[in-house]
Amino acid sequence: MSTHDASCRTTLQSLTERRPGRFHDPRQAGVGGEDRTPVGTAAPAPGRRTGDGLPELLDHARDALERGDLDGALALLTDASRLAASRPPAAQPRQPDPREGTPPSPAERRVLVLLAEDLTLAAIADRLVLSRNTVKSHVRLLYRRLGVGTRAEAVATARERGLL
């Protein structure tokens, strides 16, 4: 059994456990106390889904389970798993760089002085007899050390800290 199939089966098993308030909540009971299925929760015919959202697929899988359609539920969970895998990961909060707040190296200071003169990276590289990529690396590290994201912020922060 593949990891994907095992994951689907685990999800399938968790869906078999009832969630309070989903279908058998007494507050949702019809006349005379009989249970009723909320409008719009019945699974559509195979191949005729009403949307492509992950919550909808999971709801349809739960509905298929409650009807006893294990194959249909597994197919829906497989589709949901593929949909979830195709989505980009959620944005992670920026981790603070351990170098932030530390003083720049002598080489980075030389680059910082020329950044303040509004020279291009290529011009800075020519003046310092470095490759453009080395200058880019120094600039990237300067930005991290200063906790900034742009050249203007780097120059302003460097002036505030007395580095320029």
Beta strands, then each sheet from edge to edge (+ up, - down):
end
